Amino acid sequence: MRKSRSQIYDELLVIKCRQGDRAAFDELVGKWQKRLWHYAYRVTGSESAAWDIVQETWYGIIKSVRKLDDVSVFPRWAFRIVNNKCADWGRMQRRQEQLNNKLTKLRQNESDETQNTCEKTESLRAAIKKLSPDRRALLELRYHEGFDISQIAEILAMPEGTVKSRLHRTLNQLKQIVGRFENG
């Protein structure tokens, strides 16, 4: 595959950054900042979170750029860092949401509808606990962490087709378990 001038120039900038060239780093930031921010914003839906994530990403890049063996992978590497930071942000948001939900539940009188929802949630949690750890990992990566099939395949070091079929079988198994809880 033939590289574009832009790709070659990016590689040159990364090489210079690895050598401590501040001007090259500033130029690299100028070229990639907007794309990384837009990605972070689309993932998080929050402008301020996207800025924080991109700032943390550049900090990570500064710390680790010397360890980057193949400078041609810089774009994928930078986006992977952003993606990891977005996942961290998502986990933090979910934890905060869980804490807020717990406080709200303590303050509220539970209505019949809330009780029913809690029972369904508990049934689902109990059903998930009955799955094997590798099945739970698939569900966690896909539905809690929000990774797509190709990302999950990379994380679990298995073919995408295997991830798809295992995820499908896991969801079917989960439906059967939940059905048993509701009927039994």
N, C-alpha and C positions, 0 to 999 in steps of 0.2 A: 504494500500500500504506500502510495506516495504521500508525503507530508506536505501540508500547505505552508506557505510562508509564515502564517500566524502560528502554526504549531511549532515550527522551527524556532521562531522568535521567542515563544513561550519557554521552550526548552533552554534557550540561551539565557533568558532571564532567571530561570530556576538554577542553572549552573552558577550564574553570578551571585545569586542569593546564597547558595551553599558556600560561596567564598566570602560572604559577609558584605557584599555590595548593597548598601542601603538604598541607593538610587534605583537599582534593579528591583529591589523589594517593593519600593514605592510604585514603580511602574507596573509590577505584577498585581499589586493591590488595585491599582487603577483599572487594569484590564479585567480583573475577575470579580471585584467587589460587588458590582451590580448584579451579575448573574448569580452569585452565591446568595446575595440578599434576597433576590426574587424567589429563589428556590426555597430558602428558609421561610419566607413569608407565605408562600403557597402551602407549605407543609404545616406551619403553625397557625396561620390566619391572624397573626399579631405582628404589627410593625415593630413594636419595641422588642418583642422576643426575637424577631428576625435580626435586628441590629445587634442585640446581645450575643446571639448565636454566631453571627459572622465575626464579631470582635473576638469571641473565644476561639473561633476557627483560625483566624490569623495568628493568634497567640500560639495555638498548637502547631501551625505551620512553621512559625519562627523557631520554635523549640525543636522541631523534628525534621526540618528540610534537609539537614546534613545527612540524615539517615535514609533519605529517599534514593535508592540505588538507581532506579530507571526514571530519569527526568521526564520521559515522554508520558508517564502515567500521572503527571501532576494534576490535570483536570479531574480525573476519576478519584484520585487521592483526596483532593480538596473537597469534592462533593461528598465523598464518603465521610470525611470529618464533619462536614455540615450535617449530613444525615444522622450521624451518631449524636451530635449535639442536639438535633431536633428530637431524637428519640429520648435523650436525657430530659429535655424540656417537657416532652409529653408525659414522661413518668412523673416528673415533679408536679405537673398540672393535675394528673390523676390523683396523686397523693394528697394534694391540696384540696381537690374536689372531694375525695373520700373523707378528709377531716371535716370539711364544711358540711358534708352530708351527715356525718355522725353528730355534729353539733345541732344541726337542724332537727334530726330525729329525736334528740334528747329534749328539745324545746317543744316539739309538736305532740299533740295527742294523735295516736295512729287511728286513722279511719279504717273502715272495712276494706276500702280499695287499696289503701296503703298496706294493710295486713296481707291481702291477696298478692300484691306485688312482691312483698317480702318473702312470702311462701314460695313463689315462683323463682325468685332469685336464689333462695336457699336450695331449692330443688336443683337448679342449674349448677350451683356451686358444688353440691353433693355429687351430682352426676359427673362433673369435671374431675372431682377427686377420685372417682372410680376408674378414670382413664389411666393408662400407663404414663410414666413421666415423658416419654418421647412424644406421645400424642398431645399431652398438655403443652409441651414446648412448641409444637406446631401451632396450636390454637393461640398461645401467648404471642408468638412472633407475628402471626397473621392478623389477629383481631385486637390485641392490646397494643402491640408495638407498631402495627400498621405496615409491616414489610410486605412487598409484593412477592410473587412466587420466585422470581429470579433472585431476589435478595435473600430469601429464605434458603434457596438452594445453595447460595454462596456461603451463608452462615453455617448451614448444616453439612456442607461439603457433599452434596448429593445432586443428581440430575434433577432438572425442573420437573420432568415427567413423574419422577418418584415423589417429589413434594406434592404435586397435584393429586396423585392417586391416594397418597397417605392422608392428605387433608380431606379428601372426599370421603374416604373410609372412616376417618375420625368423626366427621360431622354426622354420618349415618349412625355410627356407634353411639354418639352422644344423643341423637334423637331417640334411639331405642331405649337408652337408659332413662332419659327424662320421661318417656312414655310409661315405663314401668313404675316410676315414682308416682306419676299422676294417676295411674290406674290401680296401683296396689296399695 
